[in-house]
Amino acid sequence: MSAVTEQTEQQEKDGVDADYGRSGFDYGKLLAITVGLSAVAVTLVPILYVVLGGFRTTGQLAENPAGLPDPWVFFKYRDVLTSSIFWHQMLNSIIVAAGTTVGVVLLGTMAAYPIARYNFKFKGVLYVIFTLGLMFPIGVAALPLYLLLRDFGLIGSVWGVIIPQVAFQLPITIIIMRPFLKALPKEVEEAAEMDGLTRVGFFWRILLPLAKPAIITVGVLAFVASWNAYLLPLLVLQGDAAGHTLPLGVQQFQTRYSSDTAAILAYTSLAMLPALAFFTVMERRIVDGLTGAVKG
């Protein structure tokens, strides 16, 4: 009798343990949340520090570097926003980023289209060559690229920045676009041919609209990378500060006003906010495009 009782008690205990395991605390979820919040903090805290630092004076920053503005001052941002050089540099950055984005989207999609949809000799070799371009940083090509741009008379011109940036962005663009274009059903292309569309017509009228998520992804990545580019504009855009882009403007502003930390933070925050806002607004579309590429 006692053996039966002990067995029953053990079963009840096992049942309680099982219920506790099902309803107990999920440590894996806690770890995921902790890691996620830590990543958000590591990302946002420096940005908030830079933005809020522009609303403080240099004296406040020296007295309490981690404090909040007290009182809030606005003249640092006002001085930057009323500077004509800042707006010239903003316009140059917009021109370079927009030109790079258009070139990357058009040329990258055109290059990825035959690699993804057609069979031809050395197709795999060509794709590997584009892939190897990811391992070729712009710093390695700085000297020969400068000499080439000088021979073509592009030093001091925004085209001397746009064209090389398009070339260096093509590998990642093709890698993202290829699986997305490859995943599009063959039946769509066959139906278009039956309706009298040529391959060029299919590309412009059907394929590009269907590939919109991937195009948005590569476009946003190209825009942000171009906006933050420093080395290539430094090599090419020589001369007056009004002809430079914002990353160069930030460096020059830091050199000129090295003792005014608050003004440097205000200038830096205004220089990074457009790209940051653009990336934040388009973030979901980037995820959709990359998801489609992975599935393809």
C-alpha positions as a Markdown table, in Angstrom:
| # | Residue | x | y | z |
|---|---|---|---|---|
| 1 | Met | 0.0 | 0.0 | 0.0 |
| 2 | Ser | 2.8 | 2.3 | 0.9 |
| 3 | Ala | 4.5 | 1.6 | -2.5 |
| 4 | Val | 1.3 | 2.7 | -4.3 |
| 5 | Thr | 1.1 | 5.8 | -2.2 |
| 6 | Glu | 4.7 | 6.7 | -3.0 |
| 7 | Gln | 4.1 | 6.1 | -6.7 |
| 8 | Thr | 1.1 | 8.4 | -6.7 |
| 9 | Glu | 2.9 | 11.1 | -4.8 |
| 10 | Gln | 5.8 | 10.9 | -7.3 |
| 11 | Gln | 3.4 | 11.2 | -10.2 |
| 12 | Glu | 1.8 | 14.2 | -8.7 |
| 13 | Lys | 5.2 | 15.8 | -8.1 |
| 14 | Asp | 6.2 | 15.1 | -11.7 |
| 15 | Gly | 3.0 | 16.7 | -12.8 |
| 16 | Val | 3.6 | 19.8 | -10.8 |
| 17 | Asp | 7.2 | 20.1 | -12.1 |
| 18 | Ala | 5.9 | 19.7 | -15.7 |
| 19 | Asp | 3.3 | 22.4 | -15.1 |
| 20 | Tyr | 5.9 | 24.7 | -13.6 |
| 21 | Gly | 8.1 | 24.1 | -16.6 |
| 22 | Arg | 5.3 | 25.0 | -19.0 |
| 23 | Ser | 4.2 | 28.1 | -17.1 |
| 24 | Gly | 7.5 | 29.1 | -15.5 |
| 25 | Phe | 9.7 | 32.0 | -16.4 |
| 26 | Asp | 11.2 | 32.0 | -19.9 |
| 27 | Tyr | 14.9 | 32.8 | -19.4 |
| 28 | Gly | 15.5 | 32.6 | -23.2 |
| 29 | Lys | 13.0 | 35.3 | -23.8 |
| 30 | Leu | 14.5 | 37.4 | -21.0 |
| 31 | Leu | 18.0 | 37.0 | -22.6 |
| 32 | Ala | 16.7 | 38.0 | -26.0 |
| 33 | Ile | 14.9 | 41.1 | -24.6 |
| 34 | Thr | 18.1 | 42.1 | -22.6 |
| 35 | Val | 20.3 | 41.8 | -25.7 |
| 36 | Gly | 17.8 | 43.7 | -27.8 |
| 37 | Leu | 17.5 | 46.6 | -25.3 |
| 38 | Ser | 21.3 | 46.7 | -24.9 |
| 39 | Ala | 21.7 | 47.0 | -28.6 |
| 40 | Val | 19.1 | 49.8 | -28.8 |
| 41 | Ala | 20.9 | 51.6 | -25.9 |
| 42 | Val | 24.3 | 51.3 | -27.5 |
| 43 | Thr | 22.8 | 52.7 | -30.7 |
| 44 | Leu | 20.6 | 55.5 | -29.4 |
| 45 | Val | 22.6 | 56.8 | -26.5 |
| 46 | Pro | 25.5 | 58.3 | -28.6 |
| 47 | Ile | 22.9 | 59.8 | -31.0 |
| 48 | Leu | 20.9 | 61.3 | -28.2 |
| 49 | Tyr | 24.1 | 62.6 | -26.6 |
| 50 | Val | 25.1 | 64.4 | -29.8 |
| 51 | Val | 21.6 | 65.8 | -30.4 |
| 52 | Leu | 21.1 | 67.0 | -26.8 |
| 53 | Gly | 24.7 | 68.3 | -26.7 |
| 54 | Gly | 23.8 | 70.9 | -29.3 |
| 55 | Phe | 21.3 | 72.4 | -26.9 |
| 56 | Arg | 24.0 | 73.0 | -24.3 |
| 57 | Thr | 26.9 | 75.3 | -24.0 |
| 58 | Thr | 30.5 | 74.2 | -24.0 |
| 59 | Gly | 30.7 | 75.3 | -20.3 |
| 60 | Gln | 27.8 | 73.0 | -19.4 |
| 61 | Leu | 29.4 | 70.1 | -21.2 |
| 62 | Ala | 32.7 | 70.6 | -19.4 |
| 63 | Glu | 30.9 | 70.9 | -16.0 |
| 64 | Asn | 28.6 | 67.9 | -16.4 |
| 65 | Pro | 29.3 | 65.9 | -19.6 |
| 66 | Ala | 26.4 | 63.4 | -19.0 |
| 67 | Gly | 23.8 | 66.0 | -17.9 |
| 68 | Leu | 20.7 | 67.3 | -19.7 |
| 69 | Pro | 20.5 | 70.8 | -21.1 |
| 70 | Asp | 19.9 | 73.2 | -18.2 |
| 71 | Pro | 19.0 | 75.7 | -19.4 |
| 72 | Trp | 18.2 | 74.7 | -23.0 |
| 73 | Val | 20.0 | 76.9 | -25.5 |
| 74 | Phe | 19.2 | 77.1 | -29.2 |
| 75 | Phe | 21.8 | 79.5 | -30.7 |
| 76 | Lys | 24.2 | 76.7 | -31.6 |
| 77 | Tyr | 21.7 | 75.1 | -34.0 |
| 78 | Arg | 20.6 | 78.5 | -35.1 |
| 79 | Asp | 24.2 | 79.5 | -36.1 |
| 80 | Val | 24.6 | 76.3 | -38.1 |
| 81 | Leu | 21.2 | 76.6 | -39.8 |
| 82 | Thr | 21.9 | 80.2 | -40.8 |
| 83 | Ser | 25.3 | 79.4 | -42.3 |
| 84 | Ser | 25.3 | 79.4 | -46.1 |
| 85 | Ile | 28.2 | 76.9 | -46.2 |
| 86 | Phe | 26.1 | 74.3 | -44.3 |
| 87 | Trp | 23.3 | 74.5 | -46.9 |
| 88 | His | 25.8 | 74.3 | -49.8 |
| 89 | Gln | 27.3 | 71.2 | -48.3 |
| 90 | Met | 23.8 | 69.8 | -47.7 |
| 91 | Leu | 22.9 | 70.3 | -51.3 |
| 92 | Asn | 26.1 | 68.7 | -52.5 |
| 93 | Ser | 25.4 | 65.7 | -50.3 |
| 94 | Ile | 21.9 | 65.4 | -51.7 |
| 95 | Ile | 23.1 | 65.6 | -55.3 |
| 96 | Val | 25.9 | 63.0 | -54.7 |
| 97 | Ala | 23.6 | 60.6 | -52.7 |
| 98 | Ala | 20.7 | 60.9 | -55.2 |
| 99 | Gly | 23.0 | 60.5 | -58.2 |
| 100 | Thr | 24.7 | 57.5 | -56.7 |
| 101 | Thr | 21.4 | 55.9 | -55.7 |
| 102 | Val | 19.9 | 56.3 | -59.2 |
| 103 | Gly | 23.1 | 54.9 | -60.8 |
| 104 | Val | 23.3 | 52.0 | -58.5 |
| 105 | Val | 19.7 | 51.0 | -58.9 |
| 106 | Leu | 19.6 | 51.2 | -62.7 |
| 107 | Leu | 23.0 | 49.7 | -63.4 |
| 108 | Gly | 22.8 | 47.1 | -60.6 |
| 109 | Thr | 19.4 | 45.9 | -61.7 |
| 110 | Met | 20.5 | 45.7 | -65.3 |
| 111 | Ala | 23.6 | 43.7 | -64.4 |
| 112 | Ala | 21.7 | 41.4 | -62.1 |
| 113 | Tyr | 18.9 | 40.7 | -64.6 |
| 114 | Pro | 20.8 | 38.6 | -67.1 |
| 115 | Ile | 22.8 | 36.9 | -64.4 |
| 116 | Ala | 19.6 | 35.9 | -62.7 |
| 117 | Arg | 17.4 | 35.0 | -65.7 |
| 118 | Tyr | 19.6 | 33.8 | -68.5 |
| 119 | Asn | 22.1 | 31.0 | -69.1 |
| 120 | Phe | 25.3 | 31.9 | -70.9 |
| 121 | Lys | 28.9 | 31.0 | -70.9 |
| 122 | Phe | 31.0 | 32.1 | -67.9 |
| 123 | Lys | 27.8 | 33.2 | -66.1 |
| 124 | Gly | 29.1 | 31.8 | -62.8 |
| 125 | Val | 32.6 | 33.4 | -63.3 |
| 126 | Leu | 31.0 | 36.8 | -63.9 |
| 127 | Tyr | 29.0 | 36.5 | -60.7 |
| 128 | Val | 32.1 | 35.5 | -58.7 |
| 129 | Ile | 33.9 | 38.5 | -60.1 |
| 130 | Phe | 31.2 | 40.8 | -58.8 |
| 131 | Thr | 31.2 | 39.0 | -55.5 |
| 132 | Leu | 35.0 | 39.5 | -55.2 |
| 133 | Gly | 34.3 | 43.2 | -55.5 |
| 134 | Leu | 33.1 | 43.2 | -51.9 |
| 135 | Met | 36.6 | 42.4 | -50.8 |
| 136 | Phe | 38.1 | 45.3 | -52.6 |
| 137 | Pro | 37.9 | 48.4 | -50.4 |
| 138 | Ile | 38.1 | 51.9 | -51.8 |
| 139 | Gly | 41.2 | 52.7 | -49.7 |
| 140 | Val | 43.2 | 50.1 | -51.8 |
| 141 | Ala | 42.3 | 51.9 | -55.0 |
| 142 | Ala | 42.7 | 55.5 | -53.7 |
| 143 | Leu | 45.8 | 56.4 | -55.5 |
| 144 | Pro | 45.1 | 54.8 | -59.0 |
| 145 | Leu | 41.5 | 56.1 | -58.7 |
| 146 | Tyr | 42.7 | 59.6 | -58.0 |
| 147 | Leu | 45.1 | 59.5 | -61.0 |
| 148 | Leu | 42.3 | 58.2 | -63.2 |
| 149 | Leu | 39.8 | 60.9 | -62.2 |
| 150 | Arg | 42.5 | 63.6 | -62.6 |
| 151 | Asp | 43.2 | 62.4 | -66.2 |
| 152 | Phe | 39.4 | 62.6 | -66.9 |
| 153 | Gly | 39.2 | 66.0 | -65.4 |
| 154 | Leu | 36.8 | 65.0 | -62.7 |
| 155 | Ile | 38.7 | 66.3 | -59.7 |
| 156 | Gly | 36.6 | 68.9 | -57.9 |
| 157 | Ser | 33.4 | 67.7 | -59.6 |
| 158 | Val | 30.5 | 65.8 | -57.9 |
| 159 | Trp | 30.7 | 63.3 | -60.9 |
| 160 | Gly | 34.1 | 62.3 | -59.7 |
| 161 | Val | 32.4 | 61.1 | -56.5 |
| 162 | Ile | 29.2 | 59.7 | -58.0 |
| 163 | Ile | 30.8 | 57.5 | -60.7 |
| 164 | Pro | 33.2 | 55.6 | -58.4 |
| 165 | Gln | 30.6 | 55.2 | -55.7 |
| 166 | Val | 28.3 | 53.6 | -58.2 |
| 167 | Ala | 31.0 | 51.2 | -59.2 |
| 168 | Phe | 31.9 | 50.2 | -55.6 |
| 169 | Gln | 28.2 | 49.8 | -54.7 |
| 170 | Leu | 27.5 | 47.4 | -57.7 |
| 171 | Pro | 28.7 | 44.2 | -56.0 |
| 172 | Ile | 26.3 | 44.3 | -53.0 |
| 173 | Thr | 23.5 | 45.5 | -55.3 |
| 174 | Ile | 23.9 | 42.5 | -57.6 |
| 175 | Ile | 24.2 | 40.1 | -54.7 |
| 176 | Ile | 20.9 | 41.4 | -53.3 |
| 177 | Met | 19.0 | 41.7 | -56.6 |
| 178 | Arg | 20.1 | 38.4 | -58.2 |
| 179 | Pro | 18.2 | 36.0 | -56.0 |
| 180 | Phe | 15.1 | 38.3 | -55.9 |
| 181 | Leu | 15.0 | 38.5 | -59.7 |
| 182 | Lys | 15.7 | 34.8 | -60.1 |
| 183 | Ala | 12.7 | 33.9 | -57.9 |
| 184 | Leu | 10.2 | 35.6 | -60.2 |
| 185 | Pro | 8.2 | 33.0 | -62.0 |
| 186 | Lys | 9.2 | 32.1 | -65.5 |
| 187 | Glu | 5.5 | 32.0 | -66.5 |
| 188 | Val | 5.3 | 35.8 | -66.1 |
| 189 | Glu | 8.1 | 36.3 | -68.6 |
| 190 | Glu | 6.6 | 33.7 | -71.0 |
| 191 | Ala | 3.2 | 35.4 | -70.8 |
| 192 | Ala | 4.9 | 38.8 | -71.6 |
| 193 | Glu | 6.6 | 37.3 | -74.6 |
| 194 | Met | 3.3 | 36.0 | -75.9 |
| 195 | Asp | 1.8 | 39.5 | -75.5 |
| 196 | Gly | 4.6 | 40.8 | -77.8 |
| 197 | Leu | 6.9 | 42.3 | -75.2 |
| 198 | Thr | 10.6 | 42.2 | -75.9 |
| 199 | Arg | 13.1 | 41.4 | -73.2 |
| 200 | Val | 13.8 | 45.1 | -72.7 |
| 201 | Gly | 10.1 | 45.8 | -72.5 |
| 202 | Phe | 9.6 | 43.0 | -69.9 |
| 203 | Phe | 12.5 | 44.5 | -67.9 |
| 204 | Trp | 11.1 | 48.0 | -67.8 |
| 205 | Arg | 7.4 | 47.4 | -67.6 |
| 206 | Ile | 7.0 | 44.2 | -65.6 |
| 207 | Leu | 10.2 | 43.2 | -63.8 |
| 208 | Leu | 11.1 | 46.5 | -62.3 |
| 209 | Pro | 7.6 | 47.0 | -60.6 |
| 210 | Leu | 7.7 | 43.4 | -59.3 |
| 211 | Ala | 11.2 | 43.9 | -57.9 |
| 212 | Lys | 10.3 | 47.1 | -56.1 |
| 213 | Pro | 11.1 | 45.8 | -52.6 |
| 214 | Ala | 14.6 | 44.8 | -53.6 |
| 215 | Ile | 15.1 | 48.0 | -55.5 |
| 216 | Ile | 14.1 | 50.0 | -52.5 |
| 217 | Thr | 16.5 | 48.1 | -50.3 |
| 218 | Val | 19.5 | 48.6 | -52.5 |
| 219 | Gly | 18.5 | 52.2 | -53.1 |
| 220 | Val | 18.3 | 53.0 | -49.4 |
| 221 | Leu | 21.6 | 51.3 | -48.7 |
| 222 | Ala | 23.3 | 53.1 | -51.5 |
| 223 | Phe | 21.9 | 56.5 | -50.4 |
| 224 | Val | 23.0 | 56.1 | -46.8 |
| 225 | Ala | 26.4 | 54.8 | -47.7 |
| 226 | Ser | 26.9 | 57.7 | -50.1 |
| 227 | Trp | 25.7 | 60.2 | -47.6 |
| 228 | Asn | 28.2 | 59.0 | -45.0 |
| 229 | Ala | 31.1 | 58.6 | -47.5 |
| 230 | Tyr | 34.3 | 60.5 | -46.4 |
| 231 | Leu | 37.4 | 59.1 | -48.1 |
| 232 | Leu | 36.3 | 59.5 | -51.8 |
| 233 | Pro | 34.9 | 63.1 | -51.3 |
| 234 | Leu | 38.1 | 64.0 | -49.5 |
| 235 | Leu | 40.2 | 62.9 | -52.5 |
| 236 | Val | 38.0 | 64.4 | -55.1 |
| 237 | Leu | 36.2 | 67.5 | -53.8 |
| 238 | Gln | 39.1 | 69.9 | -53.3 |
| 239 | Gly | 39.0 | 73.6 | -53.0 |
| 240 | Asp | 36.4 | 75.8 | -51.4 |
| 241 | Ala | 34.4 | 74.4 | -48.4 |
| 242 | Ala | 31.1 | 75.3 | -50.2 |
| 243 | Gly | 31.8 | 72.6 | -52.7 |
| 244 | His | 32.2 | 69.8 | -50.1 |
| 245 | Thr | 29.8 | 67.3 | -48.7 |
| 246 | Leu | 28.6 | 67.2 | -45.1 |
| 247 | Pro | 31.0 | 64.6 | -43.8 |
| 248 | Leu | 33.9 | 66.8 | -45.0 |
| 249 | Gly | 32.1 | 69.8 | -43.6 |
| 250 | Val | 31.9 | 68.2 | -40.2 |
| 251 | Gln | 35.6 | 67.5 | -40.2 |
| 252 | Gln | 36.4 | 71.0 | -41.3 |
| 253 | Phe | 34.0 | 72.5 | -38.7 |
| 254 | Gln | 35.7 | 70.4 | -35.9 |
| 255 | Thr | 39.1 | 71.7 | -37.0 |
| 256 | Arg | 38.0 | 75.3 | -37.2 |
| 257 | Tyr | 36.0 | 75.4 | -33.9 |
| 258 | Ser | 37.8 | 72.7 | -31.9 |
| 259 | Ser | 37.3 | 74.6 | -28.7 |
| 260 | Asp | 33.5 | 74.9 | -29.1 |
| 261 | Thr | 32.3 | 71.4 | -28.4 |
| 262 | Ala | 28.6 | 72.3 | -28.3 |
| 263 | Ala | 28.7 | 73.8 | -31.8 |
| 264 | Ile | 30.5 | 70.7 | -33.1 |
| 265 | Leu | 27.8 | 68.5 | -31.7 |
| 266 | Ala | 25.1 | 70.7 | -33.2 |
| 267 | Tyr | 26.7 | 70.6 | -36.6 |
| 268 | Thr | 27.2 | 66.9 | -36.4 |
| 269 | Ser | 23.6 | 66.1 | -35.4 |
| 270 | Leu | 22.2 | 68.2 | -38.3 |
| 271 | Ala | 24.6 | 66.5 | -40.7 |
| 272 | Met | 23.5 | 63.0 | -39.7 |
| 273 | Leu | 19.8 | 63.5 | -39.2 |
| 274 | Pro | 18.6 | 63.5 | -42.8 |
| 275 | Ala | 20.2 | 60.1 | -43.5 |
| 276 | Leu | 19.1 | 58.8 | -40.2 |
| 277 | Ala | 15.5 | 59.9 | -40.7 |
| 278 | Phe | 15.5 | 58.5 | -44.2 |
| 279 | Phe | 16.8 | 55.1 | -43.1 |
| 280 | Thr | 14.3 | 55.0 | -40.2 |
| 281 | Val | 11.3 | 55.6 | -42.5 |
| 282 | Met | 12.5 | 53.0 | -45.0 |
| 283 | Glu | 13.6 | 50.4 | -42.5 |
| 284 | Arg | 10.6 | 48.1 | -42.9 |
| 285 | Arg | 10.9 | 48.1 | -46.7 |
| 286 | Ile | 14.6 | 47.2 | -46.4 |
| 287 | Val | 13.7 | 44.2 | -44.3 |
| 288 | Asp | 11.1 | 43.2 | -46.8 |
| 289 | Gly | 13.6 | 43.4 | -49.7 |
| 290 | Leu | 16.2 | 41.4 | -47.8 |
| 291 | Thr | 13.7 | 38.8 | -46.8 |
| 292 | Gly | 12.7 | 38.3 | -50.4 |
| 293 | Ala | 16.3 | 38.1 | -51.4 |
| 294 | Val | 17.0 | 35.4 | -48.8 |
| 295 | Lys | 13.9 | 33.4 | -49.8 |
| 296 | Gly | 15.0 | 33.6 | -53.5 |
